[in-house]
């Protein structure tokens, strides 16, 4: 998922390209936006660009690290979501995440984590995450995906760089549909 595949968020992508090129990436982000706007895809693209061994400001898409991330089986990326039988992300999940992030990366230069939906952390889990954000283990990258950053604790928001994703324009949606094999006339109708 190179940055070239991100549609409608060119300014955000350019900020990430500069950050990756400079080697100065914050340890935590909040990606705020409506569902389907590209938050998760952009988060994975950023991680892929950071982990890629071939390109300096984007992902090549063909190296072993890029293929593992695209396949969803990279050992240094952790996805935290509510368990199937639970409504919220629990404190146990955040404690396990803290333990995982404190270990050395298997093959990437750092570990990365995506929490989604971040607003569905229990109060205890949010406080546990706060401790992790205050003293980030190693060189970890933590990305919180949320529809509304105001639903997160102010202390969490203050320790993360906020990136706001706008909804996609009609033209961008048409372009995405056509890229995914929908005929032009059908894409216009949709």
C-alpha positions in Angstrom: 0.0 0.0 0.0 2.3 2.7 -1.2 1.3 6.3 -0.6 0.4 6.5 -4.3 -2.7 4.4 -3.5 -4.1 7.0 -1.0 -6.7 9.1 -2.8 -8.0 12.4 -1.6 -5.5 13.1 1.2 -2.5 14.4 -0.8 -1.5 17.0 1.9 -1.5 14.4 4.6 0.6 12.0 2.5 3.1 14.8 1.7 3.5 15.4 5.5 4.2 11.7 6.0 6.7 11.5 3.1 8.7 14.4 4.6 8.6 12.8 8.0 9.7 9.4 6.7 12.5 11.1 4.6 13.8 13.0 7.6 13.6 10.1 10.0 11.7 12.2 12.5 8.3 10.5 13.0 6.3 11.2 16.1 5.8 8.2 18.4 2.0 8.6 18.4 -0.8 9.9 16.1 -4.5 10.3 16.3 -6.2 9.8 12.9 -9.7 11.4 13.1 -12.3 11.0 10.4 -15.5 9.3 9.3 -15.5 5.6 8.6 -14.4 4.8 5.0 -12.3 7.9 4.6 -9.0 6.1 4.4 -7.7 6.4 8.0 -6.7 2.7 8.4 -5.3 2.4 4.9 -3.2 5.6 5.4 -2.0 4.2 8.8 -0.8 1.0 7.1 0.8 2.9 4.3 2.7 5.0 6.8 3.9 1.9 8.7 4.8 0.3 5.4 6.9 3.3 4.3 8.7 3.2 7.7 9.4 -0.5 7.5 10.3 -0.6 3.7 13.9 -1.6 3.0 14.0 -0.3 -0.6 12.6 3.3 -0.7 13.4 6.3 1.4 10.0 8.1 1.6 7.4 5.5 0.5 6.9 1.8 0.3 8.1 -0.2 -2.7 5.3 -2.7 -2.3 7.6 -5.7 -3.3 10.2 -6.2 -0.6 9.5 -8.9 2.1 8.4 -6.3 4.7 6.0 -4.6 2.3 4.5 -7.9 1.2 4.0 -9.0 4.8 2.2 -5.8 5.7 0.0 -6.0 2.6 -0.8 -9.6 3.6 -1.6 -8.6 7.2 0.9 -10.9 8.8 3.9 -8.7 9.8 5.2 -9.7 13.3 6.0 -6.1 14.3 2.5 -4.6 13.7 -0.2 -5.0 16.4 -3.9 -4.3 15.8 -5.9 -3.7 18.9 -9.7 -3.9 18.5 -12.5 -4.8 20.9 -12.6 -8.6 21.4 -15.5 -10.2 19.5 -17.6 -10.7 22.7 -16.7 -7.3 24.2 -17.9 -3.7 23.5 -14.7 -1.9 24.6 -11.0 -2.4 24.3 -10.0 -3.7 27.7 -7.1 -2.9 30.0 -5.8 -6.4 29.6 -5.4 -5.8 25.9 -3.5 -2.5 26.6 -1.3 -4.2 29.1 -0.5 -6.9 26.6 0.2 -4.2 24.0 2.6 -2.4 26.3 4.4 -5.7 26.9 4.6 -6.4 23.2 5.9 -2.9 22.4 8.6 -3.2 25.0 10.1 -6.2 23.3 12.6 -5.7 20.5 11.2 -5.7 16.9 11.5 -9.1 15.1 12.6 -7.7 11.7 11.5 -4.1 11.3 13.3 -1.0 12.6 10.5 -0.5 15.2 7.2 -1.8 16.4 3.9 -0.3 15.4 0.4 -0.5 16.7 -3.0 0.6 15.4 -5.9 1.0 17.9 -9.4 1.1 16.3 -11.8 2.4 17.4 -9.8 4.3 20.0 -12.8 6.0 21.5 -14.0 2.5 22.7 -11.3 2.0 25.3 -12.5 1.5 28.8 -11.5 4.2 31.3 -8.9 1.9 32.8 -7.6 1.0 29.3 -7.3 4.7 28.4 -5.3 5.3 31.5 -3.0 2.4 30.7 -2.5 3.7 27.2 -1.7 7.1 28.7 1.2 5.5 30.7 2.4 4.0 27.5 2.2 7.3 25.6 4.0 9.1 28.5 6.9 6.7 28.4 6.8 5.1 24.9 8.7 1.8 24.9 11.6 1.6 22.6 11.0 3.1 19.2 7.3 2.2 19.0 4.7 3.9 16.8 1.2 4.1 18.1 -1.7 5.2 15.8 -5.2 5.7 17.3 -8.1 5.7 14.8 -11.2 7.5 15.8 -14.3 9.2 14.4 -14.1 11.9 17.1 -10.8 12.8 18.9 -12.8 14.8 21.5 -14.0 11.4 22.8 -10.5 10.6 23.9 -9.0 11.8 27.2 -7.5 15.2 26.9 -4.2 13.9 28.3 -4.1 11.3 25.5 -4.9 13.9 22.8 -2.1 16.1 24.2 0.5 13.4 23.7 -0.4 12.5 20.1 -0.2 14.4 16.8 -3.7 14.9 15.5 -4.3 14.2 11.8 -7.8 15.1 10.5 -9.1 13.2 7.5 -11.9 14.8 5.5 -14.6 12.9 3.7 -13.7 12.0 0.1 -15.1 14.1 -2.8 -17.4 12.6 -5.4 -14.6 12.7 -7.9 -12.3 10.8 -5.5 -14.9 8.1 -4.9 -15.5 7.7 -8.6 -11.7 7.3 -9.1 -11.5 4.6 -6.4 -14.4 2.7 -7.9 -12.8 2.8 -11.4 -9.5 1.6 -9.9 -11.4 -1.3 -8.4 -12.8 -2.4 -11.7 -16.1 -0.6 -11.8 -17.0 0.7 -15.3 -16.9 4.5 -15.7 -20.7 4.8 -16.3 -21.5 2.6 -13.3 -19.0 4.6 -11.2 -20.8 7.8 -12.1 -24.1 6.3 -11.1 -22.8 5.0 -7.8 
